[in-house]
Amino acid sequence: MATVLMCRRLPRLSRATAISATAKRGSSKSKKEKRDKPGAAKTGTHSGATIQLLKAQDYRVLYNPAAYAKGRAGSQQHGDRDSSQALGDTFTSPGAAQAPQTFPTASSRALPPGRSALPKASTLLEQSRLYKEEAEKEKREMHDSKEDPRTFQKGRPEYRALSCDSAEPAQPLPAEEGDRILQSVAGCEGSPGLLRDYFLQLSRLPAERRAALGSDARFSALCHRAVTAIRLFSTPDLILILKACVPLAVPASHPLLNACEAEFCRRAWDMGLEQLLLVADCWRCLDRSVPSYLGILFSYANLRWKDLTLPQFVQLLYIIGEGRRSPADLAQKVESTILKHLDAFTLEELGAICLGLFKSLSGISEHVMRRIADRVALQMEDMSTYALVNVLKMLRYTRMDHLPLMRELGRVIPARIPATNIQGIMHITLTYSSLHFFDEDVLAAVATSLPSKVSYCRSKDAAKFLWSFGCLDYEPPNEEEFYSSLIKQLHAKLHEFSKFPEHLLTALLGLAFVKRFPEELIDFALREEFVQKTRGSKYELNKDLFTLGKSVEIECPTYQGSHLTPQLCQEFAEMVSSFAEREIYVRPEIVEATSLLESMLGGPEYVKNHMILPHTRSSDLEVRLSTDGRPIPFNFKDPVATKKLRDMGVNLTDDLMSQLIQGRARNRSPTEVGNESRIPSQERGDTTCMGGALPAGATSQAEPKAGLWRPGEVRLALQVSNRNHFCYGSRRLLGLHCLKRRQLRLLGYAVVELPFWEWFPLLRRTRSEKLSYLHYKVFSPALLTRAA
């Protein structure tokens, strides 16, 4: 018997290990305390003061991959708004595109050739069952971008007059009758009414016969006659001809449609709103872009806004979304009409409204979105998953928190996830990460369902799954299966990343957040040719590229693939530093901490407000201590002044500490206090040396080169965090900030937290309380003991 050896090459995966006192994440995360749950944080009396966590107006999403960061207005990022993004969970058109066919293991196509060709009856039943399961699974994954968003039209009979029904005719016309009609076209000129009837009758032919009409010269002759007589048709007859073109699958660029569009634009102001909406719906079904016609429709609706019925309003918003146009002059009217009919809309109509606003990049006020979310939260169980996902898209776009909706979603959606298609699951997951909302039940349900569906992921879907889990710093119980399936899909979609480089960077960042570094993909992403593609992208990808490249340098010491050039790294670092100087270093909580540390330690030479790791895009307050607790000067900004400095240390005598903590400090600026603290100890007559000060007569030294550590030196990286560094309503750090702290520890820094729930309340307290808090943080015995 011959033996065949099959070898499969697996991608290399680096799993960085960080020096940390925390336990390994993964399935153990299910046992985290309530502090990880949104809304679980409560007020108390820690360190003398606490604050209410995360009010909506204070909580903003500041870091997302560049390709998915969306603004409220003027955004040019349409990546989430193509027609393929509208995803259904139950309705599938017969004409939906088919996914590659797969065969279950029991299939006869999978049997070895030497097996019996007559399986047992039980085997046949098993095959049948497996085929049915596979068919149901594929049906869930199939999506018709024309039909699924129109589900709301089934809820009211009024939509029949506003929309084009593309379903198969109830009584199809025999194929022979079609041949008779086409023969009669050549024999007579035909009146407009007769030409209309020909189109209507041909539209009732069986699908395979209609598909052959495109190459039939007789049908081309019929279309030519209709174009010639285009102005002779009445408006209702012309609409019927356009509707007939939908089942006839007339190409979007056909001369007949060109003539129809021009004629409808000419007649638009003499038509009714119902007719205008019906024609617009036909254009959508024909996949024809008609910006001129839509412009007329929107102007017409604006002038007759008060006459809009509820179904007309919803249909108009559907058309606005499918046209990807947001008429600025309608924004206020749209909001007022939503509020007017809010209780009368069906749940599917609410979903259609949100989808229309989302696709057209239409801004919506927080008040209106909150009212919509209020109703959805109360009736979520009665809402289809498709409509619910559309509401979540708009919630994500408006960056609005709504705890009742998110909590109800966490109760309802996990059970629905197995029956939801992959793109719907992606939008649900992306909503949680975009709003920084951590719900382990939802994420675990997503992770459980994803591996069996991963073959349906587009490159952008896989990227957003990885980004979302990494952003929330969550590794599910099935983490190896989950991540390996997605990494495998990235390899399968590698050819797409040359066109969509943003998706690969997003995916790799999400993996880096949870210490996963697939080396082959990273090597591909850091090659010169790929870097050039990112620089030519319509998205700003430099920061993402910088974060990835520097993270690999720090966390993958054995990596031997491509790297960013030093010139690029310098360029990116300068760009990030320039932003930090304008937006980060000047934040009040950071400025206050810096000033107080300077006063406490002896001057600006003992603390540096900068980014130790510029690629992590947040600031650090760096302090250096000797192992016996004395501060070490190192921040010398002016080389000339450095040479003249003498005895810049400060003896923290009882008298000085009393001055710092008591009244004199309240009447003087931090600069004045700092200047006094830098008076040489000999001039003050002090001889006592307290912990945390340089000895009398010590002189400053030049700043050591980067990466060069003095013997016995302890470097502190103080983190002045804010709400946006954590998951919503919790004390769970986001992935980027976990990555930063992990890398600081790898470089030897001791990370000292000044968390917002401790530091922000102190900003309103006395100077002595703030100094005492900082002294406790900097001179913690645990830090010095660990360093010694």
Secondary structure, DSSP 8 states (H G I E B T S, - for coil): ------------EEE-----SS---SGGGGG--GGGSTT------STT-------GGG-------GGG---SSS----TT-SGGG---SS---TT---------TTSGGGS-TTS-SS--HHHHHHHHHHHHHHHHHHHHH---TTTGGGGGGGG-GGGGGTS---S--SS---HHHHHHHHHHHHH----HHHHHHHHHHHTTS-HHHHHTGGG-HHHHHHHHHHHHTGGGS-HHHHHHHHHHHTTTT--TT-HHHHHHHHHHHHHGGGS-HHHHHHHHHHHHHTT---HHHHHHHHHHHHHTGGG--HHHHHHHHHHHHHTT---GGGHHHHHHHHHHHTTTS-HHHHHHHHHHHHHTT----HHHHHHHHHHHHHHGGGS-HHHHHHHHHHHHHHT---HHHHHHHHHHHHHHGGGS-HHHHHHHHHHHHHTT---HHHHHHHHHHHHHHGGG--HHHHHHHHHHHHHTT---TTHHHHHHHHHHHHHHTGGGGGT-HHHHHHHHHHHHHTTEEEHHHHHHHTSHHHHHHHHTSSS--HHHHHHHHHHHHHH-TT--S----HHHHHHHHHHHHHHHHHHTTT-HHHHHHHHHHHHHHTSGGG-EEE-SSGGG-S-EEEEEEETTS-B-------HHHHHH---------HHHHHHHHSGGGGGS-HHHHHHHHTS-HHHHT-----TTS--TT--------TT---TTEEEEEEEE--GGGB-TTSS-B-HHHHHHHHHHHHTT-EEEEE-HHHHHHHTTS-HHHHHHHHHHHHT-HHHHHHH-
